[in-house]
Amino acid sequence: MSAKVFNVLKGSPAYKAGIRRGDTVFKINGREIKDYLDYMYQSCNETLTIDLGEKEIYINNPDFEPL
């Protein structure tokens, strides 16, 4: 399963890491993302590995800013 990215705020940790509108998130920290609730729960970590299928993105978010 996966979740499609519909919006990324400029300046956010996700934007700085290269995630863009239209990307598909398959896993965060090795766990499948089925919907928005999975995304919100799994993204509440200081260090994230986001699997976009064709590439992995690493985000260090020590201030727990919204992605």
N, C-alpha and C positions, 0 to 999 in steps of 0.2 A: 504494500500500500504506500501511499505518498500524499503529500499536500503541496498544492501549487501556491507560489508566492504571488500575491496580488498587489502588494505595496511594500516599499522599503523606504524608510525615512532617510533623507540625506543627512549624513553626519552620524548616523546610528552605527553601532558596532557591526551589524550585518552589512550595511552599505560600505563601510570602510574595508570589510573583508572581501567585498566583491560580489555579494549576493544581490541579484537584481529581479525586478518584476518579471514574471514569466518562468523563473527557475522553479524546479521541482525538488522538494526536500523529501528524501527517502528515509533517512535515519539521522538522529541526533544522538551522539555518544553511543552508537551501536544499537540503538533501539528504534524500531520501525515507527514512523509517524503516520497515523491513520486519519487524523483530523486536527482541527485547531486546538482542541483541548490537549491532545498529545503534545503538540508543538509547544504550548504554553508551559506544560509540566516539565518537559524535557529540557527546555531552554533556560530553566532557572538554576543553572550551574555557572560557576565562575569560569570554567574552561569548557569549551564546546568543540566537538568535531561534527561537522555537518556534511552529510553525504548527499551530493547533488547528482549522483549517478556517474556523470563523466568526470567529476572532480570532487575532492574533499576540501572543505574550508575549515580552518582552525581559527577560533575566536577566543581571546582572553578577555573576560569581562568582569574585572574585580569589583566594579561598582554596581554590578547587576542592573545595568541600564537596559531599558526595553530594546530588544533587537530590532 
